[in-house]
Structure formats: C-alpha cells, structure tokens
Amino acid sequence: AARDAEAAIGRLEAEKRTLMAKLADAGFYARAKPEEISAINIRLAAIAGEIEVKEAAWLEAEAALEAAAG
C-alpha cells in the first residue's frame, strides 16, 4: 500500500509539474482559451487534494509497517 501511494504521488507530482510549466509559459495565455486556463487551475486544485489523500495513505501504511516490524 505504501508503494502504491508513493507511486501515485509521483504521478500526480509529474502531472502538476507539467501543468505548472504550461501556466509559466507567457505565450500559453495568448494561445489558450479561457476555459483551458480554468480547467488547468481546477485540475491543479484537484491534484493538491489527491496528493494530500495519498500522502495520508502513505503515512498510514508506513506506520502499519513499522508497527508490524517493531
């Protein structure tokens, strides 16, 4: 479970970096439709929530592993 959560966090972080790079490109705003910019911002907010959930799952799984080992 810890590895699954860690992998999911990695995928979400990669997606976040990709979206942030788009938003950092000044030319993007000239080319993009307002709906696309809005969709990216909505997805970034969702990613933040998903990362929070996955981090909690990861911490819980790590604690369970430590308890089982200890």
mmCIF file of the N, C-alpha and C atoms, coordinates in Angstrom:
data_MODEL
# 
_entry.id   MODEL 
# 
loop_
_atom_site.group_PDB 
_atom_site.id 
_atom_site.type_symbol 
_atom_site.label_atom_id 
_atom_site.label_alt_id 
_atom_site.label_comp_id 
_atom_site.label_asym_id 
_atom_site.label_entity_id 
_atom_site.label_seq_id 
_atom_site.pdbx_PDB_ins_code 
_atom_site.Cartn_x 
_atom_site.Cartn_y 
_atom_site.Cartn_z 
_atom_site.occupancy 
_atom_site.B_iso_or_equiv 
_atom_site.pdbx_formal_charge 
_atom_site.auth_seq_id 
_atom_site.auth_comp_id 
_atom_site.auth_asym_id 
_atom_site.auth_atom_id 
_atom_site.pdbx_PDB_model_num 
ATOM 1   N N  . ALA A 1 1  ? 0.828   -1.197 0.000   1.00 0.00 ? 1  ALA A N  1 
ATOM 2   C CA . ALA A 1 1  ? 0.000   0.000  0.000   1.00 0.00 ? 1  ALA A CA 1 
ATOM 3   C C  . ALA A 1 1  ? 0.873   1.262  0.000   1.00 0.00 ? 1  ALA A C  1 
ATOM 4   N N  . ALA A 1 2  ? 1.961   1.206  0.751   1.00 0.00 ? 2  ALA A N  1 
ATOM 5   C CA . ALA A 1 2  ? 2.849   2.369  0.811   1.00 0.00 ? 2  ALA A CA 1 
ATOM 6   C C  . ALA A 1 2  ? 3.468   2.635  -0.561  1.00 0.00 ? 2  ALA A C  1 
ATOM 7   N N  . ARG A 1 3  ? 3.871   1.567  -1.245  1.00 0.00 ? 3  ARG A N  1 
ATOM 8   C CA . ARG A 1 3  ? 4.482   1.741  -2.571  1.00 0.00 ? 3  ARG A CA 1 
ATOM 9   C C  . ARG A 1 3  ? 3.465   2.258  -3.578  1.00 0.00 ? 3  ARG A C  1 
ATOM 10  N N  . ASP A 1 4  ? 2.230   1.764  -3.484  1.00 0.00 ? 4  ASP A N  1 
ATOM 11  C CA . ASP A 1 4  ? 1.180   2.239  -4.390  1.00 0.00 ? 4  ASP A CA 1 
ATOM 12  C C  . ASP A 1 4  ? 0.934   3.729  -4.185  1.00 0.00 ? 4  ASP A C  1 
ATOM 13  N N  . ALA A 1 5  ? 0.846   4.135  -2.921  1.00 0.00 ? 5  ALA A N  1 
ATOM 14  C CA . ALA A 1 5  ? 0.616   5.547  -2.610  1.00 0.00 ? 5  ALA A CA 1 
ATOM 15  C C  . ALA A 1 5  ? 1.791   6.391  -3.085  1.00 0.00 ? 5  ALA A C  1 
ATOM 16  N N  . GLU A 1 6  ? 2.993   5.881  -2.864  1.00 0.00 ? 6  GLU A N  1 
ATOM 17  C CA . GLU A 1 6  ? 4.191   6.614  -3.286  1.00 0.00 ? 6  GLU A CA 1 
ATOM 18  C C  . GLU A 1 6  ? 4.227   6.770  -4.809  1.00 0.00 ? 6  GLU A C  1 
ATOM 19  N N  . ALA A 1 7  ? 3.866   5.720  -5.534  1.00 0.00 ? 7  ALA A N  1 
ATOM 20  C CA . ALA A 1 7  ? 3.833   5.786  -6.997  1.00 0.00 ? 7  ALA A CA 1 
ATOM 21  C C  . ALA A 1 7  ? 2.770   6.774  -7.469  1.00 0.00 ? 7  ALA A C  1 
ATOM 22  N N  . ALA A 1 8  ? 1.617   6.746  -6.824  1.00 0.00 ? 8  ALA A N  1 
ATOM 23  C CA . ALA A 1 8  ? 0.537   7.670  -7.196  1.00 0.00 ? 8  ALA A CA 1 
ATOM 24  C C  . ALA A 1 8  ? 0.961   9.112  -6.950  1.00 0.00 ? 8  ALA A C  1 
ATOM 25  N N  . ILE A 1 9  ? 1.633   9.349  -5.836  1.00 0.00 ? 9  ILE A N  1 
ATOM 26  C CA . ILE A 1 9  ? 2.118   10.696 -5.530  1.00 0.00 ? 9  ILE A CA 1 
ATOM 27  C C  . ILE A 1 9  ? 3.096   11.144 -6.618  1.00 0.00 ? 9  ILE A C  1 
ATOM 28  N N  . GLY A 1 10 ? 3.969   10.254 -7.034  1.00 0.00 ? 10 GLY A N  1 
ATOM 29  C CA . GLY A 1 10 ? 4.922   10.579 -8.091  1.00 0.00 ? 10 GLY A CA 1 
ATOM 30  C C  . GLY A 1 10 ? 4.232   10.957 -9.394  1.00 0.00 ? 10 GLY A C  1 
ATOM 31  N N  . ARG A 1 11 ? 3.197   10.196 -9.756  1.00 0.00 ? 11 ARG A N  1 
ATOM 32  C CA . ARG A 1 11 ? 2.452   10.503 -10.984 1.00 0.00 ? 11 ARG A CA 1 
ATOM 33  C C  . ARG A 1 11 ? 1.741   11.850 -10.868 1.00 0.00 ? 11 ARG A C  1 
ATOM 34  N N  . LEU A 1 12 ? 1.140   12.098 -9.714  1.00 0.00 ? 12 LEU A N  1 
ATOM 35  C CA . LEU A 1 12 ? 0.436   13.364 -9.511  1.00 0.00 ? 12 LEU A CA 1 
ATOM 36  C C  . LEU A 1 12 ? 1.401   14.544 -9.536  1.00 0.00 ? 12 LEU A C  1 
ATOM 37  N N  . GLU A 1 13 ? 2.555   14.378 -8.909  1.00 0.00 ? 13 GLU A N  1 
ATOM 38  C CA . GLU A 1 13 ? 3.563   15.447 -8.911  1.00 0.00 ? 13 GLU A CA 1 
ATOM 39  C C  . GLU A 1 13 ? 4.047   15.729 -10.331 1.00 0.00 ? 13 GLU A C  1 
ATOM 40  N N  . ALA A 1 14 ? 4.215   14.682 -11.137 1.00 0.00 ? 14 ALA A N  1 
ATOM 41  C CA . ALA A 1 14 ? 4.641   14.869 -12.529 1.00 0.00 ? 14 ALA A CA 1 
ATOM 42  C C  . ALA A 1 14 ? 3.577   15.624 -13.317 1.00 0.00 ? 14 ALA A C  1 
ATOM 43  N N  . GLU A 1 15 ? 2.317   15.250 -13.121 1.00 0.00 ? 15 GLU A N  1 
ATOM 44  C CA . GLU A 1 15 ? 1.232   15.957 -13.801 1.00 0.00 ? 15 GLU A CA 1 
ATOM 45  C C  . GLU A 1 15 ? 1.188   17.416 -13.359 1.00 0.00 ? 15 GLU A C  1 
ATOM 46  N N  . LYS A 1 16 ? 1.394   17.641 -12.068 1.00 0.00 ? 16 LYS A N  1 
ATOM 47  C CA . LYS A 1 16 ? 1.394   19.005 -11.533 1.00 0.00 ? 16 LYS A CA 1 
ATOM 48  C C  . LYS A 1 16 ? 2.506   19.833 -12.175 1.00 0.00 ? 16 LYS A C  1 
ATOM 49  N N  . ARG A 1 17 ? 3.704   19.255 -12.284 1.00 0.00 ? 17 ARG A N  1 
ATOM 50  C CA . ARG A 1 17 ? 4.824   19.974 -12.905 1.00 0.00 ? 17 ARG A CA 1 
ATOM 51  C C  . ARG A 1 17 ? 4.510   20.332 -14.359 1.00 0.00 ? 17 ARG A C  1 
ATOM 52  N N  . THR A 1 18 ? 3.894   19.403 -15.084 1.00 0.00 ? 18 THR A N  1 
ATOM 53  C CA . THR A 1 18 ? 3.530   19.654 -16.482 1.00 0.00 ? 18 THR A CA 1 
ATOM 54  C C  . THR A 1 18 ? 2.549   20.813 -16.586 1.00 0.00 ? 18 THR A C  1 
ATOM 55  N N  . LEU A 1 19 ? 1.530   20.795 -15.750 1.00 0.00 ? 19 LEU A N  1 
ATOM 56  C CA . LEU A 1 19 ? 0.521   21.856 -15.785 1.00 0.00 ? 19 LEU A CA 1 
ATOM 57  C C  . LEU A 1 19 ? 1.103   23.195 -15.346 1.00 0.00 ? 19 LEU A C  1 
ATOM 58  N N  . MET A 1 20 ? 1.949   23.170 -14.336 1.00 0.00 ? 20 MET A N  1 
ATOM 59  C CA . MET A 1 20 ? 2.576   24.407 -13.863 1.00 0.00 ? 20 MET A CA 1 
ATOM 60  C C  . MET A 1 20 ? 3.485   24.995 -14.943 1.00 0.00 ? 20 MET A C  1 
ATOM 61  N N  . ALA A 1 21 ? 4.161   24.134 -15.695 1.00 0.00 ? 21 ALA A N  1 
ATOM 62  C CA . ALA A 1 21 ? 5.019   24.611 -16.781 1.00 0.00 ? 21 ALA A CA 1 
ATOM 63  C C  . ALA A 1 21 ? 4.186   25.306 -17.855 1.00 0.00 ? 21 ALA A C  1 
ATOM 64  N N  . LYS A 1 22 ? 3.005   24.757 -18.142 1.00 0.00 ? 22 LYS A N  1 
ATOM 65  C CA . LYS A 1 22 ? 2.120   25.420 -19.108 1.00 0.00 ? 22 LYS A CA 1 
ATOM 66  C C  . LYS A 1 22 ? 1.751   26.810 -18.622 1.00 0.00 ? 22 LYS A C  1 
ATOM 67  N N  . LEU A 1 23 ? 1.369   26.899 -17.349 1.00 0.00 ? 23 LEU A N  1 
ATOM 68  C CA . LEU A 1 23 ? 0.951   28.186 -16.801 1.00 0.00 ? 23 LEU A CA 1 
ATOM 69  C C  . LEU A 1 23 ? 2.109   29.177 -16.717 1.00 0.00 ? 23 LEU A C  1 
ATOM 70  N N  . ALA A 1 24 ? 3.326   28.675 -16.601 1.00 0.00 ? 24 ALA A N  1 
ATOM 71  C CA . ALA A 1 24 ? 4.501   29.545 -16.509 1.00 0.00 ? 24 ALA A CA 1 
ATOM 72  C C  . ALA A 1 24 ? 4.908   30.104 -17.873 1.00 0.00 ? 24 ALA A C  1 
ATOM 73  N N  . ASP A 1 25 ? 4.397   29.507 -18.941 1.00 0.00 ? 25 ASP A N  1 
ATOM 74  C CA . ASP A 1 25 ? 4.715   29.950 -20.298 1.00 0.00 ? 25 ASP A CA 1 
ATOM 75  C C  . ASP A 1 25 ? 3.836   31.146 -20.650 1.00 0.00 ? 25 ASP A C  1 
ATOM 76  N N  . ALA A 1 26 ? 4.453   32.316 -20.779 1.00 0.00 ? 26 ALA A N  1 
ATOM 77  C CA . ALA A 1 26 ? 3.688   33.536 -21.067 1.00 0.00 ? 26 ALA A CA 1 
ATOM 78  C C  . ALA A 1 26 ? 2.904   33.415 -22.371 1.00 0.00 ? 26 ALA A C  1 
ATOM 79  N N  . GLY A 1 27 ? 3.454   32.735 -23.343 1.00 0.00 ? 27 GLY A N  1 
ATOM 80  C CA . GLY A 1 27 ? 2.772   32.558 -24.614 1.00 0.00 ? 27 GLY A CA 1 
ATOM 81  C C  . GLY A 1 27 ? 1.520   31.707 -24.511 1.00 0.00 ? 27 GLY A C  1 
ATOM 82  N N  . PHE A 1 28 ? 1.468   30.866 -23.503 1.00 0.00 ? 28 PHE A N  1 
ATOM 83  C CA . PHE A 1 28 ? 0.302   29.996 -23.312 1.00 0.00 ? 28 PHE A CA 1 
ATOM 84  C C  . PHE A 1 28 ? -0.972  30.818 -23.165 1.00 0.00 ? 28 PHE A C  1 
ATOM 85  N N  . TYR A 1 29 ? -0.878  31.910 -22.429 1.00 0.00 ? 29 TYR A N  1 
ATOM 86  C CA . TYR A 1 29 ? -2.068  32.734 -22.184 1.00 0.00 ? 29 TYR A CA 1 
ATOM 87  C C  . TYR A 1 29 ? -2.568  33.398 -23.466 1.00 0.00 ? 29 TYR A C  1 
ATOM 88  N N  . ALA A 1 30 ? -1.662  33.665 -24.393 1.00 0.00 ? 30 ALA A N  1 
ATOM 89  C CA . ALA A 1 30 ? -2.058  34.257 -25.670 1.00 0.00 ? 30 ALA A CA 1 
ATOM 90  C C  . ALA A 1 30 ? -2.738  33.225 -26.569 1.00 0.00 ? 30 ALA A C  1 
ATOM 91  N N  . ARG A 1 31 ? -2.319  31.962 -26.432 1.00 0.00 ? 31 ARG A N  1 
ATOM 92  C CA . ARG A 1 31 ? -2.852  30.898 -27.289 1.00 0.00 ? 31 ARG A CA 1 
ATOM 93  C C  . ARG A 1 31 ? -4.073  30.203 -26.699 1.00 0.00 ? 31 ARG A C  1 
ATOM 94  N N  . ALA A 1 32 ? -4.136  30.108 -25.392 1.00 0.00 ? 32 ALA A N  1 
ATOM 95  C CA . ALA A 1 32 ? -5.154  29.282 -24.737 1.00 0.00 ? 32 ALA A CA 1 
ATOM 96  C C  . ALA A 1 32 ? -6.494  29.993 -24.636 1.00 0.00 ? 32 ALA A C  1 
ATOM 97  N N  . LYS A 1 33 ? -7.521  29.190 -24.657 1.00 0.00 ? 33 LYS A N  1 
ATOM 98  C CA . LYS A 1 33 ? -8.865  29.704 -24.410 1.00 0.00 ? 33 LYS A CA 1 
ATOM 99  C C  . LYS A 1 33 ? -9.032  29.842 -22.901 1.00 0.00 ? 33 LYS A C  1 
ATOM 100 N N  . PRO A 1 34 ? -9.849  30.776 -22.448 1.00 0.00 ? 34 PRO A N  1 
ATOM 101 C CA . PRO A 1 34 ? -10.067 30.937 -21.008 1.00 0.00 ? 34 PRO A CA 1 
ATOM 102 C C  . PRO A 1 34 ? -10.527 29.643 -20.333 1.00 0.00 ? 34 PRO A C  1 
ATOM 103 N N  . GLU A 1 35 ? -11.310 28.836 -21.055 1.00 0.00 ? 35 GLU A N  1 
ATOM 104 C CA . GLU A 1 35 ? -11.785 27.573 -20.479 1.00 0.00 ? 35 GLU A CA 1 
ATOM 105 C C  . GLU A 1 35 ? -10.628 26.617 -20.204 1.00 0.00 ? 35 GLU A C  1 
ATOM 106 N N  . GLU A 1 36 ? -9.620  26.641 -21.075 1.00 0.00 ? 36 GLU A N  1 
ATOM 107 C CA . GLU A 1 36 ? -8.463  25.768 -20.882 1.00 0.00 ? 36 GLU A CA 1 
ATOM 108 C C  . GLU A 1 36 ? -7.659  26.201 -19.661 1.00 0.00 ? 36 GLU A C  1 
ATOM 109 N N  . ILE A 1 37 ? -7.473  27.490 -19.510 1.00 0.00 ? 37 ILE A N  1 
ATOM 110 C CA . ILE A 1 37 ? -6.752  28.011 -18.342 1.00 0.00 ? 37 ILE A CA 1 
ATOM 111 C C  . ILE A 1 37 ? -7.510  27.652 -17.072 1.00 0.00 ? 37 ILE A C  1 
ATOM 112 N N  . SER A 1 38 ? -8.806  27.833 -17.103 1.00 0.00 ? 38 SER A N  1 
ATOM 113 C CA . SER A 1 38 ? -9.642  27.500 -15.952 1.00 0.00 ? 38 SER A CA 1 
ATOM 114 C C  . SER A 1 38 ? -9.570  26.007 -15.636 1.00 0.00 ? 38 SER A C  1 
ATOM 115 N N  . ALA A 1 39 ? -9.619  25.171 -16.669 1.00 0.00 ? 39 ALA A N  1 
ATOM 116 C CA . ALA A 1 39 ? -9.561  23.722 -16.468 1.00 0.00 ? 39 ALA A CA 1 
ATOM 117 C C  . ALA A 1 39 ? -8.237  23.310 -15.829 1.00 0.00 ? 39 ALA A C  1 
ATOM 118 N N  . ILE A 1 40 ? -7.151  23.943 -16.240 1.00 0.00 ? 40 ILE A N  1 
ATOM 119 C CA . ILE A 1 40 ? -5.848  23.628 -15.652 1.00 0.00 ? 40 ILE A CA 1 
ATOM 120 C C  . ILE A 1 40 ? -5.832  24.011 -14.177 1.00 0.00 ? 40 ILE A C  1 
ATOM 121 N N  . ASN A 1 41 ? -6.348  25.181 -13.857 1.00 0.00 ? 41 ASN A N  1 
ATOM 122 C CA . ASN A 1 41 ? -6.375  25.604 -12.455 1.00 0.00 ? 41 ASN A CA 1 
ATOM 123 C C  . ASN A 1 41 ? -7.257  24.692 -11.609 1.00 0.00 ? 41 ASN A C  1 
ATOM 124 N N  . ILE A 1 42 ? -8.368  24.255 -12.165 1.00 0.00 ? 42 ILE A N  1 
ATOM 125 C CA . ILE A 1 42 ? -9.246  23.327 -11.448 1.00 0.00 ? 42 ILE A CA 1 
ATOM 126 C C  . ILE A 1 42 ? -8.530  22.000 -11.227 1.00 0.00 ? 42 ILE A C  1 
ATOM 127 N N  . ARG A 1 43 ? -7.837  21.512 -12.253 1.00 0.00 ? 43 ARG A N  1 
ATOM 128 C CA . ARG A 1 43 ? -7.103  20.249 -12.126 1.00 0.00 ? 43 ARG A CA 1 
ATOM 129 C C  . ARG A 1 43 ? -5.978  20.376 -11.109 1.00 0.00 ? 43 ARG A C  1 
ATOM 130 N N  . LEU A 1 44 ? -5.291  21.510 -11.086 1.00 0.00 ? 44 LEU A N  1 
ATOM 131 C CA . LEU A 1 44 ? -4.229  21.704 -10.093 1.00 0.00 ? 44 LEU A CA 1 
ATOM 132 C C  . LEU A 1 44 ? -4.787  21.645 -8.674  1.00 0.00 ? 44 LEU A C  1 
ATOM 133 N N  . ALA A 1 45 ? -5.952  22.224 -8.464  1.00 0.00 ? 45 ALA A N  1 
ATOM 134 C CA . ALA A 1 45 ? -6.584  22.161 -7.145  1.00 0.00 ? 45 ALA A CA 1 
ATOM 135 C C  . ALA A 1 45 ? -6.948  20.722 -6.801  1.00 0.00 ? 45 ALA A C  1 
ATOM 136 N N  . ALA A 1 46 ? -7.455  19.983 -7.781  1.00 0.00 ? 46 ALA A N  1 
ATOM 137 C CA . ALA A 1 46 ? -7.807  18.582 -7.550  1.00 0.00 ? 46 ALA A CA 1 
ATOM 138 C C  . ALA A 1 46 ? -6.561  17.756 -7.244  1.00 0.00 ? 46 ALA A C  1 
ATOM 139 N N  . ILE A 1 47 ? -5.484  18.015 -7.971  1.00 0.00 ? 47 ILE A N  1 
ATOM 140 C CA . ILE A 1 47 ? -4.230  17.299 -7.735  1.00 0.00 ? 47 ILE A CA 1 
ATOM 141 C C  . ILE A 1 47 ? -3.752  17.533 -6.309  1.00 0.00 ? 47 ILE A C  1 
ATOM 142 N N  . ALA A 1 48 ? -3.838  18.762 -5.836  1.00 0.00 ? 48 ALA A N  1 
ATOM 143 C CA . ALA A 1 48 ? -3.411  19.070 -4.469  1.00 0.00 ? 48 ALA A CA 1 
ATOM 144 C C  . ALA A 1 48 ? -4.198  18.228 -3.471  1.00 0.00 ? 48 ALA A C  1 
ATOM 145 N N  . GLY A 1 49 ? -5.495  18.114 -3.682  1.00 0.00 ? 49 GLY A N  1 
ATOM 146 C CA . GLY A 1 49 ? -6.321  17.294 -2.797  1.00 0.00 ? 49 GLY A CA 1 
ATOM 147 C C  . GLY A 1 49 ? -5.973  15.822 -2.890  1.00 0.00 ? 49 GLY A C  1 
ATOM 148 N N  . GLU A 1 50 ? -5.730  15.338 -4.102  1.00 0.00 ? 50 GLU A N  1 
ATOM 149 C CA . GLU A 1 50 ? -5.373  13.935 -4.295  1.00 0.00 ? 50 GLU A CA 1 
ATOM 150 C C  . GLU A 1 50 ? -4.029  13.619 -3.650  1.00 0.00 ? 50 GLU A C  1 
ATOM 151 N N  . ILE A 1 51 ? -3.079  14.530 -3.777  1.00 0.00 ? 51 ILE A N  1 
ATOM 152 C CA . ILE A 1 51 ? -1.770  14.321 -3.150  1.00 0.00 ? 51 ILE A CA 1 
ATOM 153 C C  . ILE A 1 51 ? -1.928  14.239 -1.636  1.00 0.00 ? 51 ILE A C  1 
ATOM 154 N N  . GLU A 1 52 ? -2.749  15.102 -1.082  1.00 0.00 ? 52 GLU A N  1 
ATOM 155 C CA . GLU A 1 52 ? -2.979  15.086 0.364   1.00 0.00 ? 52 GLU A CA 1 
ATOM 156 C C  . GLU A 1 52 ? -3.540  13.736 0.812   1.00 0.00 ? 52 GLU A C  1 
ATOM 157 N N  . VAL A 1 53 ? -4.502  13.213 0.078   1.00 0.00 ? 53 VAL A N  1 
ATOM 158 C CA . VAL A 1 53 ? -5.106  11.918 0.410   1.00 0.00 ? 53 VAL A CA 1 
ATOM 159 C C  . VAL A 1 53 ? -4.070  10.803 0.291   1.00 0.00 ? 53 VAL A C  1 
ATOM 160 N N  . LYS A 1 54 ? -3.291  10.817 -0.787  1.00 0.00 ? 54 LYS A N  1 
ATOM 161 C CA . LYS A 1 54 ? -2.278  9.772  -0.998  1.00 0.00 ? 54 LYS A CA 1 
ATOM 162 C C  . LYS A 1 54 ? -1.172  9.849  0.047   1.00 0.00 ? 54 LYS A C  1 
ATOM 163 N N  . GLU A 1 55 ? -0.788  11.069 0.454   1.00 0.00 ? 55 GLU A N  1 
ATOM 164 C CA . GLU A 1 55 ? 0.231   11.205 1.497   1.00 0.00 ? 55 GLU A CA 1 
ATOM 165 C C  . GLU A 1 55 ? -0.280  10.648 2.817   1.00 0.00 ? 55 GLU A C  1 
ATOM 166 N N  . ALA A 1 56 ? -1.543  10.884 3.124   1.00 0.00 ? 56 ALA A N  1 
ATOM 167 C CA . ALA A 1 56 ? -2.128  10.337 4.349   1.00 0.00 ? 56 ALA A CA 1 
ATOM 168 C C  . ALA A 1 56 ? -2.134  8.814  4.291   1.00 0.00 ? 56 ALA A C  1 
ATOM 169 N N  . ALA A 1 57 ? -2.484  8.252  3.136   1.00 0.00 ? 57 ALA A N  1 
ATOM 170 C CA . ALA A 1 57 ? -2.484  6.798  2.972   1.00 0.00 ? 57 ALA A CA 1 
ATOM 171 C C  . ALA A 1 57 ? -1.072  6.245  3.110   1.00 0.00 ? 57 ALA A C  1 
ATOM 172 N N  . TRP A 1 58 ? -0.105  6.962  2.545   1.00 0.00 ? 58 TRP A N  1 
ATOM 173 C CA . TRP A 1 58 ? 1.285   6.532  2.632   1.00 0.00 ? 58 TRP A CA 1 
ATOM 174 C C  . TRP A 1 58 ? 1.760   6.529  4.086   1.00 0.00 ? 58 TRP A C  1 
ATOM 175 N N  . LEU A 1 59 ? 1.454   7.602  4.810   1.00 0.00 ? 59 LEU A N  1 
ATOM 176 C CA . LEU A 1 59 ? 1.855   7.681  6.218   1.00 0.00 ? 59 LEU A CA 1 
ATOM 177 C C  . LEU A 1 59 ? 1.215   6.569  7.037   1.00 0.00 ? 59 LEU A C  1 
ATOM 178 N N  . GLU A 1 60 ? -0.050  6.294  6.759   1.00 0.00 ? 60 GLU A N  1 
ATOM 179 C CA . GLU A 1 60 ? -0.759  5.227  7.469   1.00 0.00 ? 60 GLU A CA 1 
ATOM 180 C C  . GLU A 1 60 ? -0.130  3.865  7.173   1.00 0.00 ? 60 GLU A C  1 
ATOM 181 N N  . ALA A 1 61 ? 0.196   3.622  5.917   1.00 0.00 ? 61 ALA A N  1 
ATOM 182 C CA . ALA A 1 61 ? 0.812   2.355  5.534   1.00 0.00 ? 61 ALA A CA 1 
ATOM 183 C C  . ALA A 1 61 ? 2.200   2.215  6.152   1.00 0.00 ? 61 ALA A C  1 
ATOM 184 N N  . GLU A 1 62 ? 2.964   3.283  6.158   1.00 0.00 ? 62 GLU A N  1 
ATOM 185 C CA . GLU A 1 62 ? 4.294   3.251  6.774   1.00 0.00 ? 62 GLU A CA 1 
ATOM 186 C C  . GLU A 1 62 ? 4.197   2.977  8.274   1.00 0.00 ? 62 GLU A C  1 
ATOM 187 N N  . ALA A 1 63 ? 3.230   3.601  8.929   1.00 0.00 ? 63 ALA A N  1 
ATOM 188 C CA . ALA A 1 63 ? 3.039   3.376  10.363  1.00 0.00 ? 63 ALA A CA 1 
ATOM 189 C C  . ALA A 1 63 ? 2.665   1.927  10.631  1.00 0.00 ? 63 ALA A C  1 
ATOM 190 N N  . ALA A 1 64 ? 1.825   1.354  9.784   1.00 0.00 ? 64 ALA A N  1 
ATOM 191 C CA . ALA A 1 64 ? 1.436   -0.049 9.943   1.00 0.00 ? 64 ALA A CA 1 
ATOM 192 C C  . ALA A 1 64 ? 2.638   -0.966 9.753   1.00 0.00 ? 64 ALA A C  1 
ATOM 193 N N  . LEU A 1 65 ? 3.491   -0.659 8.788   1.00 0.00 ? 65 LEU A N  1 
ATOM 194 C CA . LEU A 1 65 ? 4.698   -1.459 8.570   1.00 0.00 ? 65 LEU A CA 1 
ATOM 195 C C  . LEU A 1 65 ? 5.638   -1.382 9.768   1.00 0.00 ? 65 LEU A C  1 
ATOM 196 N N  . GLU A 1 66 ? 5.807   -0.181 10.299  1.00 0.00 ? 66 GLU A N  1 
ATOM 197 C CA . GLU A 1 66 ? 6.675   -0.011 11.467  1.00 0.00 ? 66 GLU A CA 1 
ATOM 198 C C  . GLU A 1 66 ? 6.117   -0.748 12.676  1.00 0.00 ? 66 GLU A C  1 
ATOM 199 N N  . ALA A 1 67 ? 4.803   -0.685 12.861  1.00 0.00 ? 67 ALA A N  1 
ATOM 200 C CA . ALA A 1 67 ? 4.173   -1.374 13.988  1.00 0.00 ? 67 ALA A CA 1 
ATOM 201 C C  . ALA A 1 67 ? 4.333   -2.884 13.848  1.00 0.00 ? 67 ALA A C  1 
ATOM 202 N N  . ALA A 1 68 ? 4.210   -3.392 12.635  1.00 0.00 ? 68 ALA A N  1 
ATOM 203 C CA . ALA A 1 68 ? 4.351   -4.825 12.401  1.00 0.00 ? 68 ALA A CA 1 
ATOM 204 C C  . ALA A 1 68 ? 5.796   -5.278 12.598  1.00 0.00 ? 68 ALA A C  1 
ATOM 205 N N  . ALA A 1 69 ? 6.730   -4.413 12.248  1.00 0.00 ? 69 ALA A N  1 
ATOM 206 C CA . ALA A 1 69 ? 8.146   -4.754 12.366  1.00 0.00 ? 69 ALA A CA 1 
ATOM 207 C C  . ALA A 1 69 ? 8.670   -4.570 13.785  1.00 0.00 ? 69 ALA A C  1 
ATOM 208 N N  . GLY A 1 70 ? 8.012   -3.676 14.519  1.00 0.00 ? 70 GLY A N  1 
ATOM 209 C CA . GLY A 1 70 ? 8.549   -3.297 15.812  1.00 0.00 ? 70 GLY A CA 1 
ATOM 210 C C  . GLY A 1 70 ? 8.022   -4.062 16.940  1.00 0.00 ? 70 GLY A C  1 
# 
